[in-house]
């Protein structure tokens, strides 16, 4: 957290579920970082069901990542009125697109003096920051990185570079999703 700025609201990105359908250690660390942050106007918890990409059966109601993160926040004493949940996403890009589509940031005045805090691991922040500027249409000065400690992934650097190339000049949500799906397919094939 920058010493001179504090976020007006937080957007927390999930990090997947464990095999037993509980929050992964990464997701748990991210929601705990949001809970430990100074009080904000709103906390948006974004994480759906990444396993949908592999054809896994749909989890029971209330067991998607955003729902589980919400319960952790409530158990930690966060006021339910400040929480919003997005739980349909399967990727970081979908996290942001669904937050916009669902209006989860509506009514907030965000800008350099009242930034949106992006809560995720430090290794994930560069790509999240890039995608947030593109999807939310906010300048970099209206976004505040809220890094969660943890080990990084080498793959993340490649994903960020591929995202910049794949999404260059695009803001339309439909085109962004189509390009993301193509990019993921190519990466899985090792192209």
trRosetta pair geometry for C-beta under 8 A, 3 or more apart (Angstrom, degrees):
i j d omega theta_ij theta_ji phi_ij phi_ji
1 5 7.9 -143 177 83 78 69
1 6 7.1 23 -175 -110 122 65
1 7 7.9 -101 -131 -11 103 95
1 37 7.2 146 -78 -130 139 94
1 117 7.8 -14 -112 -127 93 126
1 144 7.4 34 -137 160 67 119
1 146 6.0 18 -81 -119 81 79
2 5 4.5 23 82 43 122 93
2 144 6.4 -109 12 -148 113 108
5 115 6.1 40 166 15 130 128
5 144 5.8 -150 117 -107 124 134
6 38 5.6 -32 -154 60 134 136
6 40 7.9 -156 152 -89 97 92
6 144 7.9 108 -174 161 15 174
7 10 5.7 91 113 -74 148 71
7 37 7.2 -11 45 172 116 141
7 40 5.8 -15 102 -108 92 135
7 115 5.4 -77 -114 89 67 83
7 116 6.3 35 -151 -171 108 17
7 117 2.9 -60 -73 -36 163 107
7 144 4.9 -147 -77 57 94 136
7 146 6.7 -50 -23 -53 141 126
8 40 6.2 111 155 -155 26 97
8 41 5.5 -1 166 12 78 118
8 108 6.6 144 117 -168 122 112
8 109 7.6 -74 150 76 168 65
8 110 6.4 -158 55 -105 132 72
8 114 3.8 29 -41 -173 143 90
8 115 6.6 150 6 58 88 34
8 116 7.0 -47 54 -81 88 47
8 117 8.0 173 39 -13 44 89
9 40 5.3 141 -107 160 32 125
9 41 5.3 -54 -77 63 87 93
9 42 4.3 -1 -130 61 113 88
9 43 7.1 -168 -167 -76 72 34
9 44 7.0 42 161 -7 112 97
9 105 7.0 147 104 -130 157 87
9 108 5.4 -38 -19 -133 148 153
9 110 7.1 -71 31 -88 114 110
9 116 5.6 -23 71 -122 92 73
9 117 6.9 -161 95 24 40 84
10 34 5.0 155 132 -136 155 104
10 37 6.2 125 -70 61 146 160
10 40 5.4 133 -14 47 93 163
10 42 7.5 -158 35 101 61 56
10 43 4.8 -2 62 -119 105 75
10 44 6.9 -165 97 30 57 67
10 116 7.6 140 -108 -173 21 64
10 117 4.4 -30 -106 73 72 111
10 118 8.0 173 -156 -74 64 14
10 119 5.3 28 -173 -21 110 123
10 146 6.7 -29 -130 20 105 160
11 44 4.8 -10 -113 66 68 111
11 46 6.4 7 -175 -1 85 126
11 99 6.7 21 -136 -129 123 163
11 105 7.6 -24 -77 -77 117 117
11 116 5.9 23 -7 169 112 110
11 117 6.9 173 23 85 65 56
11 118 5.7 -18 66 -110 100 57
11 119 6.7 179 83 20 44 83
11 132 7.5 148 72 -115 151 129
12 30 5.4 136 -168 148 100 106
12 31 5.9 82 172 -94 154 60
12 33 7.8 157 -121 71 110 94
12 34 4.7 -51 -77 -53 131 146
12 43 6.5 19 -11 -177 116 94
12 44 6.8 -179 23 88 73 54
12 45 5.0 -15 64 -113 116 59
12 46 6.4 163 80 24 57 74
12 47 7.9 -52 115 -22 86 106
12 69 6.6 -176 108 173 134 148
12 119 4.3 -24 -105 71 70 122
12 120 7.5 147 -156 -63 49 69
13 30 6.5 -95 68 -167 58 156
13 46 5.8 -26 -107 74 50 103
13 47 6.9 109 -178 -68 42 94
13 92 6.3 15 -152 -122 136 86
13 95 5.7 40 -124 -178 90 170
13 118 7.4 17 -16 -174 113 81
13 119 6.8 -179 15 84 72 64
13 120 4.4 -1 48 -82 118 117
13 124 6.9 -146 85 136 143 143
13 128 6.1 -117 -28 -113 156 136
14 23 7.9 -121 -146 -137 98 95
14 27 4.9 6 -156 -117 74 110
14 30 7.0 -174 -114 67 29 148
14 45 7.5 67 -59 174 92 78
14 46 6.3 -128 -9 102 90 52
14 47 2.1 68 -25 -98 146 135
14 48 7.4 -172 37 10 149 41
14 50 8.0 -151 107 -34 121 112
14 65 4.1 55 -137 151 158 141
14 66 6.7 -95 -50 -63 131 62
14 69 6.5 -125 -92 -41 96 139
14 89 7.9 158 34 76 119 116
14 95 7.4 -173 25 -99 87 128
15 24 5.3 -109 103 73 90 124
15 26 3.1 -94 117 112 154 116
15 27 4.4 -154 45 -58 82 66
15 29 7.7 -2 23 48 148 95
15 30 6.0 144 -13 -11 113 133
15 47 7.5 -48 4 -114 35 138
15 120 7.6 140 -65 -145 102 86
15 121 7.2 68 -92 -17 137 114
15 124 8.0 -123 -98 -48 102 160
16 24 4.5 34 87 -13 84 142
16 26 6.7 45 41 60 89 119
16 27 6.3 -145 56 -39 43 117
16 47 7.7 -130 -52 -162 21 123
16 50 5.4 -46 -109 24 84 148
16 65 7.1 -91 -138 -96 11 138
17 21 5.6 -1 169 -139 135 37
17 22 6.7 146 -163 73 85 26
17 23 6.4 -74 -119 -111 62 29
17 24 5.9 -172 -143 -35 8 86
17 27 7.2 -5 -82 1 45 154
17 49 7.9 -5 -6 -126 130 55
17 50 7.3 -176 13 34 86 102
17 51 7.2 -55 46 -21 116 117
17 59 7.8 139 -54 -67 175 149
17 65 5.8 -129 -57 -81 94 93
17 68 7.6 105 -107 23 101 157
18 21 7.1 -60 72 15 71 14
18 22 4.9 -7 41 63 117 80
18 23 6.9 36 -7 95 96 21
18 24 5.1 148 -56 -92 71 59
18 25 7.7 74 -72 -21 112 66
21 59 5.9 146 -143 -124 123 122
21 63 5.7 3 168 175 121 123
22 68 7.0 157 -158 -155 48 148
23 27 4.1 -126 -168 90 100 121
23 28 4.6 127 113 -58 126 84
23 31 7.3 -58 -154 11 161 133
23 65 6.8 100 -109 -139 81 76
23 68 5.0 -177 -55 128 98 132
23 69 6.6 110 -100 -72 136 69
23 72 7.0 -18 -9 -41 158 139
24 27 4.8 96 50 6 78 100
24 28 7.0 -144 91 -4 40 88
25 28 5.6 -57 -146 39 32 113
25 29 6.3 35 155 -22 66 105
26 29 5.7 -53 -148 34 30 111
26 30 6.5 28 155 -19 63 105
26 121 6.5 -49 -152 -43 106 126
26 148 7.9 116 -161 107 69 142
26 150 6.5 95 -115 -162 84 168
27 30 5.7 -56 -151 34 32 111
27 31 6.5 23 157 -12 67 105
27 47 6.3 76 -129 -128 122 173
27 65 6.1 -115 -135 -156 150 108
27 68 7.5 47 135 94 138 118
27 69 6.4 -108 171 -78 104 106
28 31 6.2 -57 -146 39 30 103
28 32 6.2 30 156 -18 64 111
28 72 6.8 -174 -132 -115 72 161
29 32 5.8 -59 -146 40 28 112
29 33 6.4 34 154 -25 64 104
29 121 7.6 50 97 -77 128 92
29 148 5.1 120 133 175 104 131
29 149 7.5 -109 -178 64 133 66
29 150 6.1 109 113 -58 166 130
30 33 5.7 -51 -150 30 31 113
30 34 6.8 30 152 -17 62 102
30 69 7.7 -35 90 -126 99 128
30 119 5.6 125 -169 137 88 100
30 120 6.0 1 -120 -110 125 45
30 121 7.3 -77 -77 -40 102 70
30 148 5.2 -87 -94 -49 63 162
31 34 5.6 -50 -153 34 38 113
31 35 6.4 39 149 -20 67 104
31 45 6.6 27 -108 -123 105 117
31 69 4.3 -166 -86 -151 138 93
31 72 4.8 82 120 86 144 136
31 73 6.0 -109 -177 -55 110 88
32 35 5.5 -52 -146 37 35 113
32 36 6.2 30 155 -16 67 109
32 72 7.2 -75 -64 156 70 130
32 76 7.6 159 -119 -79 64 155
33 36 5.8 -59 -144 41 29 108
33 37 6.6 47 150 -41 62 97
33 119 5.6 170 96 -160 116 116
33 146 6.5 149 144 144 121 107
33 148 4.6 -117 -36 -99 157 98
34 37 5.6 -40 -154 8 34 119
34 43 5.5 108 169 -144 128 128
34 45 7.7 -165 63 -88 169 87
34 73 7.0 -36 96 -99 116 114
34 119 5.0 10 -71 -132 95 177
34 146 7.6 87 -89 120 66 148
35 72 7.4 -110 -42 131 140 92
35 73 5.6 -166 -81 -121 106 70
35 76 4.4 6 -156 112 147 159
35 77 7.9 103 -161 52 112 77
35 78 6.0 -107 -119 -49 88 119
37 40 6.6 3 112 -22 119 114
37 117 6.9 143 -156 125 160 168
37 119 7.5 -103 -39 -90 143 129
37 146 6.5 -12 -95 -152 135 144
40 43 6.3 110 70 -61 117 79
40 82 7.3 132 87 -176 70 131
40 117 7.1 -113 -91 18 157 128
41 82 6.9 -172 152 -138 31 102
41 108 6.6 147 96 -116 138 103
42 82 5.5 -159 -113 -170 43 73
42 83 7.7 155 -160 -87 67 17
42 84 6.3 14 -176 -2 112 111
42 105 7.6 161 94 -119 146 55
42 108 6.3 -101 25 -77 135 128
43 73 6.6 -176 99 -140 148 154
43 78 6.7 -41 29 -170 147 146
43 82 5.8 55 13 133 87 97
43 83 5.5 -24 70 -105 95 64
43 84 7.3 177 89 28 47 71
44 83 7.9 138 -95 -162 31 50
44 84 4.6 -23 -109 72 76 105
44 85 7.6 175 -159 -81 59 23
44 86 6.7 29 176 -6 101 104
44 99 6.0 72 162 -132 148 118
44 104 4.8 99 -123 146 128 128
44 105 6.7 -50 -44 -68 151 79
45 66 4.8 137 115 -148 95 77
45 69 4.2 -177 -167 100 134 127
45 70 5.5 -164 49 -63 155 74
45 73 6.8 -135 -60 -16 139 141
45 83 6.6 -1 -3 -161 111 98
45 84 7.2 174 22 85 69 50
45 85 5.1 -17 66 -110 99 72
45 86 7.2 -172 91 30 50 67
46 66 6.0 -9 -127 -94 19 113
46 85 7.8 165 -82 -161 43 45
46 86 4.2 5 -118 59 81 115
46 87 8.0 -154 -145 -69 41 44
46 89 6.3 32 174 16 93 144
46 95 4.1 96 145 -158 130 101
46 96 7.8 65 173 -59 165 40
46 98 7.2 149 -144 76 110 111
46 99 5.8 -45 -93 -64 137 112
46 104 8.0 160 -76 80 104 166
47 64 7.2 174 110 149 73 85
47 65 3.1 -80 124 112 111 128
47 66 4.8 165 54 -55 67 68
47 69 6.2 99 34 -14 125 134
47 86 7.5 105 11 86 32 78
47 87 6.7 0 83 -116 50 65
47 89 6.7 -85 -135 63 22 109
47 95 7.0 -1 -76 -105 46 112
48 52 7.6 -27 124 -3 113 128
48 64 5.4 -29 -157 -176 46 126
48 65 6.0 -11 29 34 9 106
48 66 6.5 2 -77 -10 47 107
48 86 7.1 -58 -60 133 92 75
48 87 4.9 125 -109 177 65 43
48 88 4.9 -42 -111 99 138 10
48 89 3.9 166 -4 52 122 51
48 90 5.9 -63 76 -59 125 49
48 94 7.1 -53 12 116 138 125
48 95 7.8 -154 -9 -87 97 71
48 98 7.6 84 -51 19 128 170
49 52 4.9 75 111 -31 101 105
49 58 6.9 10 -170 -136 164 68
49 59 6.2 -157 -115 9 120 108
49 64 5.2 -71 -57 -128 94 102
49 65 7.0 -171 -67 -5 46 95
49 87 7.4 58 -27 168 87 78
49 88 7.6 -35 17 -150 96 28
49 89 7.9 145 26 76 56 41
49 90 6.5 -35 78 -91 60 80
50 53 6.5 -32 172 9 58 110
50 65 7.7 45 -11 -29 91 140
50 90 5.4 122 -117 -154 44 64
50 91 7.4 103 -117 -68 87 49
51 54 5.6 -58 -164 41 63 104
51 56 3.7 -25 152 36 117 140
52 55 7.7 52 -174 -71 37 20
52 56 6.8 -88 -78 50 29 84
52 58 7.5 30 -95 -94 95 74
52 90 5.2 -93 55 -98 113 127
53 90 5.6 133 -44 179 99 132
53 184 7.7 -91 -146 158 140 149
59 63 4.0 -126 153 95 121 111
59 64 5.8 160 64 -72 129 61
60 63 4.7 65 63 6 76 131
62 67 4.8 -175 -161 172 45 150
63 67 6.4 -40 -32 77 9 135
63 68 6.7 37 -153 -55 43 105
64 67 5.0 90 56 10 72 108
64 68 7.2 -148 93 -6 33 91
64 87 3.9 110 100 -179 136 118
64 88 7.9 6 -178 -68 163 33
65 68 5.8 -60 -147 38 30 108
65 69 6.3 29 157 -18 67 106
65 87 6.5 174 57 -132 65 86
66 69 5.7 -54 -145 37 31 111
66 70 6.3 38 153 -25 64 103
66 85 4.1 129 153 -168 117 95
66 86 5.5 -166 -95 71 156 40
66 87 3.5 -128 41 -77 120 88
67 70 5.6 -52 -153 30 31 115
67 71 6.8 31 151 -19 63 102
67 85 6.3 74 -76 -174 50 152
67 87 5.5 29 -27 -97 85 156
68 71 5.7 -50 -153 31 35 112
68 72 6.8 38 149 -19 64 101
69 72 5.6 -51 -153 33 37 113
69 73 6.5 37 150 -18 67 104
69 85 7.6 159 69 -121 99 101
70 73 5.7 -56 -151 37 33 111
70 74 6.3 32 152 -18 67 106
70 83 5.6 112 -134 168 95 143
70 85 5.1 -38 -58 -79 132 129
71 74 5.6 -52 -144 38 33 112
71 75 6.1 35 155 -20 65 107
72 75 5.7 -55 -147 38 28 112
72 76 6.4 24 153 -16 63 110
73 76 5.7 -62 -150 39 30 109
73 78 4.1 -36 167 35 92 141
73 83 5.9 143 102 -97 146 134
74 77 7.8 91 180 -36 30 10
74 78 6.2 -80 -82 58 34 86
74 80 6.1 28 -106 -81 106 89
74 83 7.4 -60 -62 -18 86 161
78 82 6.4 -106 172 66 96 116
78 83 6.3 92 125 -56 122 113
79 82 4.9 76 77 3 95 105
79 83 7.6 -174 95 -13 53 89
80 83 5.7 -62 -154 30 42 115
84 102 7.9 157 170 119 118 122
84 104 4.3 154 139 -152 144 102
86 89 6.2 42 136 -14 108 112
86 95 6.5 120 99 -151 137 61
86 98 4.7 132 -166 113 127 116
86 99 5.2 -80 -49 -77 155 69
86 102 5.9 179 -102 29 97 151
86 104 6.0 -85 -52 -35 106 157
88 94 7.3 -115 104 161 78 116
88 98 5.3 177 61 -127 105 150
89 94 3.7 157 -140 112 89 104
89 95 4.5 76 -160 -71 175 53
89 97 7.8 138 -105 54 107 86
89 98 5.2 -132 -62 10 98 142
90 94 5.4 46 39 36 62 159
91 94 4.7 95 52 11 77 102
91 95 7.1 -119 100 -12 43 83
91 180 6.4 162 98 166 162 140
91 184 7.7 -107 -93 -70 146 140
92 95 5.4 -41 -153 20 35 119
92 96 7.0 26 154 -11 62 101
92 124 7.6 -170 -99 -171 142 110
92 127 6.6 60 112 123 165 114
92 128 6.2 -112 -166 -94 129 77
92 131 6.1 124 131 45 107 167
93 96 6.1 -61 -159 38 34 105
93 97 6.2 27 151 -14 70 111
93 131 5.8 -124 -98 -150 68 139
93 135 7.3 160 -153 -62 67 140
93 163 8.0 -175 -66 -131 115 119
93 176 6.1 -164 -174 151 129 112
93 177 7.0 170 125 -93 127 61
93 180 5.0 -133 44 -91 160 156
94 97 5.5 -54 -134 43 37 109
94 98 5.7 34 165 -17 70 109
94 177 7.2 68 -83 -109 85 102
94 180 8.0 -164 -40 102 83 163
95 98 6.4 -69 -153 40 18 104
95 99 6.4 21 153 -23 60 110
96 99 5.6 -52 -146 31 31 114
96 100 6.6 27 156 -14 64 104
96 131 5.6 -172 -5 139 157 107
96 132 6.1 -151 -114 -97 135 58
96 135 4.1 99 140 81 128 160
96 136 6.6 -99 -164 -42 111 89
97 100 5.9 -58 -156 38 31 109
97 101 6.1 28 151 -17 67 111
97 135 6.0 -107 -71 -146 61 134
97 173 5.0 119 -139 -140 119 113
97 176 6.9 179 -76 87 130 133
97 177 6.9 -3 -44 -63 174 105
98 101 5.4 -52 -136 42 36 112
98 102 5.7 25 165 -10 69 112
99 102 6.3 -61 -139 46 21 102
99 104 4.7 -80 -156 46 72 123
99 105 6.2 49 157 -18 104 103
100 103 7.6 28 176 -71 31 35
100 104 7.9 -67 -55 31 18 84
100 105 7.3 -25 -96 29 53 112
100 135 6.2 -141 -26 160 139 100
100 136 6.7 -162 -76 -98 114 62
100 173 7.7 -150 77 -84 134 133
101 173 7.5 97 -62 -138 109 167
103 106 4.0 -9 -175 -16 91 130
105 108 5.3 -72 -179 31 73 125
105 110 7.2 -20 178 -22 121 138
105 116 7.2 -11 -132 -109 134 136
105 136 7.4 13 48 -132 165 115
108 114 7.8 -160 171 137 92 125
108 116 7.7 88 127 -86 146 100
109 114 5.8 55 103 72 80 152
110 114 5.6 -124 -125 104 39 93
110 115 6.6 56 -164 -142 89 25
110 116 5.0 5 -142 -42 139 97
110 138 6.2 -43 116 -114 124 135
110 142 5.3 90 145 -179 93 116
111 114 5.6 48 44 47 70 82
111 115 7.4 -80 92 -77 24 52
111 138 7.9 -151 -100 -148 43 102
111 141 7.7 5 174 108 60 95
111 142 4.9 -61 -138 -108 27 110
112 115 6.7 5 -142 -65 24 92
112 139 7.5 -23 -59 78 91 117
112 141 4.2 -13 -97 142 101 111
112 142 5.7 -72 -57 -77 48 63
114 142 7.9 5 79 -146 58 84
115 141 7.4 -119 -93 146 113 49
115 142 5.3 172 -119 -174 74 39
115 143 5.9 150 -166 -110 109 5
115 144 4.0 106 114 -25 140 105
116 132 7.4 -157 92 -179 130 136
116 136 7.4 -92 40 170 161 167
116 138 6.6 126 19 41 125 179
116 142 6.4 36 11 145 89 81
116 143 5.7 -29 65 -112 88 61
116 144 6.8 177 81 23 35 81
117 144 4.7 -38 -99 77 65 104
117 145 7.8 34 -153 148 66 4
117 146 4.4 41 -179 -27 108 129
118 125 6.5 124 107 -133 120 84
118 128 5.2 155 175 130 135 126
118 129 6.3 -171 48 -79 166 69
118 132 6.0 -107 -89 -42 135 160
118 143 5.9 17 -20 -173 118 103
118 144 6.9 172 13 78 75 47
118 145 5.8 -33 61 -112 102 48
118 146 6.2 172 72 23 43 83
119 146 4.5 -30 -92 82 70 120
119 148 6.6 67 -179 -42 76 108
120 124 4.3 -88 142 88 125 126
120 125 5.8 168 75 -72 102 67
120 128 5.4 137 31 -33 150 162
120 146 7.8 97 17 75 50 75
120 147 7.5 -37 80 -123 52 47
120 148 6.2 -97 151 13 18 110
121 124 4.7 83 61 8 83 107
121 125 7.3 -130 96 -28 43 83
121 147 6.9 30 -176 -161 28 75
121 148 4.9 -64 -89 68 51 96
121 149 7.7 -27 -135 113 78 10
121 150 4.7 -67 -127 58 118 120
121 152 7.1 167 143 -98 122 65
122 125 5.7 -36 -151 2 35 121
122 147 4.0 35 -80 -151 82 127
122 148 7.1 -144 -26 57 67 47
122 149 7.2 16 -13 -109 114 35
122 150 7.3 171 20 50 87 73
122 152 6.8 -70 84 -78 89 106
123 150 7.5 -92 10 90 108 89
123 151 7.7 5 -21 136 142 36
123 152 3.1 149 -83 -127 139 95
123 153 5.7 132 139 25 147 67
123 156 5.0 115 154 53 99 162
124 127 6.2 -69 -171 47 54 103
124 128 5.6 50 141 -23 85 116
124 156 6.2 -106 -90 -139 54 142
125 128 5.4 -61 -136 43 33 112
125 129 5.7 36 165 -25 71 107
125 145 4.9 52 -159 -140 138 118
125 147 5.9 -56 -45 -92 144 88
126 129 5.8 -54 -145 34 26 112
126 130 6.5 27 155 -18 61 107
126 156 7.9 116 52 148 104 109
126 160 5.3 11 107 -122 111 153
127 130 5.6 -54 -149 37 33 113
127 131 6.2 25 157 -12 68 108
127 156 6.5 -127 -11 -173 132 90
127 159 6.0 -3 -96 108 153 102
127 160 4.2 -125 -77 -94 94 90
127 163 5.9 101 -143 24 101 156
128 131 6.0 -60 -144 43 28 105
128 132 5.9 31 157 -24 66 110
129 132 5.8 -53 -141 35 26 112
129 133 6.6 29 157 -20 61 102
129 140 7.1 45 176 -129 110 88
129 143 5.9 143 -137 125 84 147
129 145 6.4 -34 -74 -79 123 102
130 133 6.2 -57 -156 31 27 108
130 134 6.6 19 152 -13 62 110
130 160 6.6 121 15 -152 149 93
130 163 6.5 120 104 110 137 128
130 164 6.6 -72 -170 -80 151 88
131 134 5.6 -59 -148 40 35 112
131 135 5.8 15 163 -5 73 114
131 163 6.8 -61 -67 176 99 144
131 167 7.7 65 -105 59 77 176
132 135 6.3 -61 -130 48 26 96
132 136 5.2 -5 -179 11 67 122
132 138 6.7 -30 144 49 91 111
132 143 5.6 118 107 -112 137 144
133 136 6.9 -56 -111 53 13 89
133 137 7.6 59 178 -108 45 10
133 138 6.2 -103 -117 71 53 66
133 139 7.1 28 -132 -142 101 20
133 140 6.0 -13 -91 -71 130 68
133 143 6.8 -90 -67 -15 81 146
134 137 7.9 -8 160 -67 17 47
134 167 6.3 17 -152 149 166 135
134 170 7.8 33 -170 86 126 67
134 171 6.3 -153 -178 -109 80 74
134 176 7.6 142 136 -109 126 137
135 171 7.8 164 -99 -152 37 71
135 173 7.6 70 -133 -95 94 86
135 176 7.3 99 -90 -154 96 175
137 171 7.6 57 -80 -152 94 129
138 142 4.1 -114 -180 82 111 127
138 143 5.8 123 108 -48 126 94
139 142 5.2 94 58 4 71 101
139 143 7.8 -150 100 -1 43 90
140 143 5.9 -68 -156 38 40 107
152 156 6.5 -99 -176 33 92 137
153 156 4.5 103 77 -19 95 102
154 157 6.3 -45 -173 20 48 109
154 158 7.6 38 140 -7 68 104
155 158 5.6 -60 -162 41 47 112
155 159 6.1 48 145 -23 76 106
156 159 5.4 -53 -145 36 35 114
156 160 6.4 38 156 -22 67 102
157 160 5.9 -51 -150 32 30 111
157 161 6.6 27 153 -14 62 106
158 161 5.8 -56 -148 39 33 109
158 162 6.1 31 155 -17 68 109
159 162 5.7 -56 -143 41 30 110
159 163 6.1 36 155 -25 65 106
159 187 7.8 23 -97 -108 80 159
160 163 5.6 -52 -147 33 29 114
160 164 6.6 31 155 -21 63 102
161 164 5.9 -52 -152 31 32 111
161 165 6.7 24 153 -11 64 106
162 165 5.9 -59 -150 41 33 107
162 166 5.7 26 157 -15 70 117
162 183 5.6 133 152 -161 119 124
162 187 7.1 28 -149 -71 175 120
163 166 5.8 -60 -133 45 26 107
163 167 5.5 -4 175 7 67 119
163 183 7.4 88 -86 175 54 169
164 167 6.8 -64 -125 50 16 91
164 168 6.4 47 161 -66 56 90
165 168 6.0 -29 -155 -21 25 116
166 179 4.9 151 167 162 100 115
166 180 7.2 114 133 -83 141 46
166 182 7.5 177 -147 79 123 102
166 183 4.7 -16 -105 -74 162 133
167 170 5.1 -110 -164 53 61 109
167 176 6.1 33 -124 -126 107 86
167 179 6.2 151 -83 102 64 146
167 180 7.8 23 -71 -65 106 82
170 175 5.0 -131 -158 112 124 122
170 176 5.7 162 129 -75 119 74
170 179 6.5 127 57 0 172 153
171 176 7.5 -13 -169 -50 15 118
172 175 4.2 64 78 16 107 110
172 176 6.5 -177 86 -15 52 86
173 176 5.5 -55 -143 36 31 114
173 177 6.3 28 161 -17 66 105
174 177 6.1 -56 -151 37 28 108
174 178 6.4 27 152 -18 63 109
175 178 5.6 -54 -145 38 33 112
175 179 6.2 30 157 -16 66 107
176 179 6.0 -60 -148 40 27 107
176 180 6.2 28 154 -22 64 108
177 180 5.6 -53 -144 35 31 113
177 181 6.4 32 157 -20 65 104
178 181 6.0 -55 -152 34 29 110
178 182 6.6 28 151 -16 62 106
179 182 5.6 -54 -149 37 35 112
179 183 6.2 37 153 -22 67 106
180 183 5.6 -55 -147 36 32 113
180 184 6.3 31 155 -19 66 105
181 184 5.8 -52 -145 36 31 110
181 185 6.3 33 154 -20 63 106
182 185 5.7 -56 -149 36 30 112
182 186 6.4 28 154 -17 65 107
183 186 5.9 -56 -149 37 29 109
183 187 6.3 28 154 -18 65 108
184 187 5.7 -55 -145 38 31 111
184 188 6.3 31 156 -19 65 106
185 188 5.9 -56 -149 36 28 110
185 189 6.5 22 155 -14 63 109
186 189 5.8 -62 -149 40 31 108
186 191 4.2 -76 -166 54 85 123
187 190 7.6 39 180 -74 32 28
187 191 7.4 -78 -66 44 24 79
